[in-house]
Amino acid sequence: MAISRPLVLALLASVLTAATYLVAVNGRSEESSTPVATPAPPRAEANTPKLPAKRRVSAQRGAVAAKPTVRKPVVRRPAKPAPAARPRAAARPRAAAGVPRGLVRALEQGRTVVLFFYEPGGIEDAQVAAAVRAVERRGLARVFRDRASDVDRYTPLLGKLELAQVPAVVIVDRARKAHVVEGFVDEPTLVQEVRDARR
């Protein structure tokens, strides 16, 4: 038996409608059964303050390895030598009352000096006086004469002179050191004594 064409179309339409309904019902059931994902709560940030970028970088470098401190070598310079002390000039001789000025000048100039102390009227004094004149003639020293009683006036210049015997000849060298020749002395001996003092 043949089915009419309109009936076939009606059946196809019914089948399509039923299929569409079933698809719609299945889609709703799946949506209701699938649980809805709840968003995760935000993480609580640490209370530590955020460091600036530069500080964080420096902190990281310091944490990795501390930079060794390089000490500069200590350079010790030698101390400057102290300036050499200038030699003091020799003390200027003081002139006492009654002392010849020529004697003071001769001592200041560093010349050899002969002092002849005598007693007037003595025989040996006259002989020693002749020897002193020989020294003076040769120009070996500046010669000065005085009485033995006045020997103390020369103390400020030459120090204390102890004369145990008169006549006496005092030879003063360039360093102002006195050498005393007491009693009789002949001309050659006195001349040699003065030459030795000049060396």
C-alpha positions in Angstrom: 0.0 0.0 0.0 1.4 3.3 -1.0 1.8 6.2 1.6 0.8 9.6 0.3 3.5 12.3 0.1 1.8 14.7 2.5 1.7 12.0 5.2 5.4 11.4 4.8 6.2 15.1 5.2 4.1 15.3 8.3 6.0 12.3 9.9 9.4 13.8 9.1 8.3 17.1 10.7 7.2 15.3 13.8 10.5 13.4 14.0 12.5 16.6 13.7 10.5 18.3 16.4 11.0 15.4 18.8 14.7 15.3 18.1 15.1 19.1 18.7 13.1 18.7 22.0 15.3 15.9 23.2 18.5 17.8 22.4 17.3 20.9 24.3 16.3 18.8 27.4 19.7 17.0 27.5 21.6 20.3 27.3 19.7 21.8 30.2 20.3 18.7 32.3 24.0 18.8 31.7 24.1 22.5 32.6 22.3 21.8 35.9 24.5 18.8 36.8 27.9 20.6 36.2 29.1 22.4 39.3 29.8 26.1 39.0 33.5 26.8 39.8 33.9 29.4 42.5 36.7 31.8 42.1 39.6 31.2 44.5 40.0 33.8 47.2 42.9 36.2 46.7 46.1 35.4 48.5 46.9 37.6 51.5 50.0 39.6 50.7 52.8 39.4 53.1 53.2 42.3 55.6 56.8 42.8 54.5 57.2 46.2 52.9 58.2 46.2 49.3 61.7 47.5 48.7 62.5 49.8 45.8 64.1 48.2 42.8 67.5 49.6 43.5 67.5 48.4 47.1 66.3 45.0 46.2 69.1 44.6 43.7 71.7 45.7 46.2 70.2 43.4 48.9 70.3 40.5 46.5 74.0 41.2 45.7 74.8 41.5 49.3 73.1 38.2 50.0 74.9 36.4 47.3 78.5 37.4 48.3 79.9 40.2 50.3 82.4 42.2 48.4 85.8 41.8 50.1 87.3 45.0 51.5 90.6 45.9 49.8 93.0 47.6 52.2 95.5 50.0 50.8 99.1 49.3 51.9 100.3 51.8 54.5 103.2 53.7 53.0 105.6 54.9 55.7 107.7 57.8 54.8 111.0 58.3 56.5 111.0 61.1 59.0 112.8 64.1 57.9 116.1 64.4 59.6 116.3 67.2 62.2 118.4 70.2 61.0 121.9 70.0 62.2 122.6 72.2 65.2 124.8 75.1 64.4 128.0 75.2 66.4 127.9 77.9 69.0 130.4 80.6 68.6 133.1 80.7 71.2 132.2 82.8 74.2 133.6 86.3 73.8 136.3 87.0 76.4 135.3 89.6 78.9 137.7 92.4 79.6 138.5 92.9 83.3 139.7 96.1 84.9 143.4 96.6 84.1 143.6 93.9 81.4 145.1 95.2 78.2 142.6 95.6 75.3 145.1 94.2 72.9 145.0 90.9 74.9 141.2 90.7 74.5 141.5 91.3 70.8 144.2 88.8 70.3 142.1 86.1 72.1 139.1 87.0 70.0 141.2 86.6 66.8 142.4 83.2 68.0 146.1 84.2 68.1 148.8 82.7 70.3 149.4 84.8 73.4 152.3 84.9 75.9 151.8 86.4 79.4 154.9 87.1 81.4 154.5 87.5 85.2 157.5 88.8 87.1 158.8 90.4 90.3 160.7 93.6 89.8 164.4 93.4 90.6 164.7 89.6 90.4 167.7 88.1 88.7 165.9 85.2 87.1 163.1 87.6 86.1 165.5 89.6 84.0 166.9 86.4 82.3 163.4 85.2 81.5 162.4 88.6 80.2 165.2 88.4 77.6 163.7 85.0 76.4 160.3 86.6 76.2 161.7 89.4 74.1 163.1 86.8 71.7 159.7 85.3 71.2 158.3 88.8 70.5 161.0 89.6 68.0 160.3 86.4 66.0 156.6 87.3 65.9 155.6 83.9 67.3 153.0 85.3 69.7 151.5 88.5 71.1 153.4 89.2 74.3 152.0 91.0 77.4 153.7 91.7 80.7 152.4 92.2 84.2 153.4 91.8 87.9 152.8 88.5 89.6 150.6 90.2 92.2 148.1 91.2 89.5 147.6 87.6 88.1 144.0 87.4 89.5 142.7 90.1 87.1 143.2 87.6 84.2 140.9 85.0 85.8 137.7 86.1 83.7 139.7 85.5 80.5 141.8 82.5 81.3 140.4 81.0 84.5 142.2 80.7 87.8 146.0 80.7 87.2 147.9 79.1 90.0 151.5 80.3 90.0 153.7 78.4 92.5 156.9 80.2 91.4 157.9 83.5 89.8 158.9 84.4 87.2 156.2 82.6 85.2 155.3 82.5 81.5 151.7 81.6 80.5 151.4 80.5 76.9 147.8 80.6 75.6 147.1 78.7 72.3 144.4 79.4 69.7 141.9 77.2 71.6 142.5 79.4 74.6 144.2 76.7 76.6 146.8 78.0 79.0 150.2 76.3 79.6 152.3 77.6 82.5 156.2 77.6 82.5 157.4 78.5 86.0 160.8 79.6 87.1 163.9 80.1 84.9 163.6 79.2 81.2 166.2 80.0 78.5 165.5 81.5 75.1 165.7 78.3 73.0 163.4 76.4 75.3 160.8 79.1 75.5 160.8 79.6 71.7 160.2 75.9 71.2 157.4 75.9 73.8 155.6 78.7 71.9 156.1 77.0 68.5 154.6 73.8 69.9 151.5 75.8 71.1 151.0 77.3 67.6 150.6 73.8 66.0 
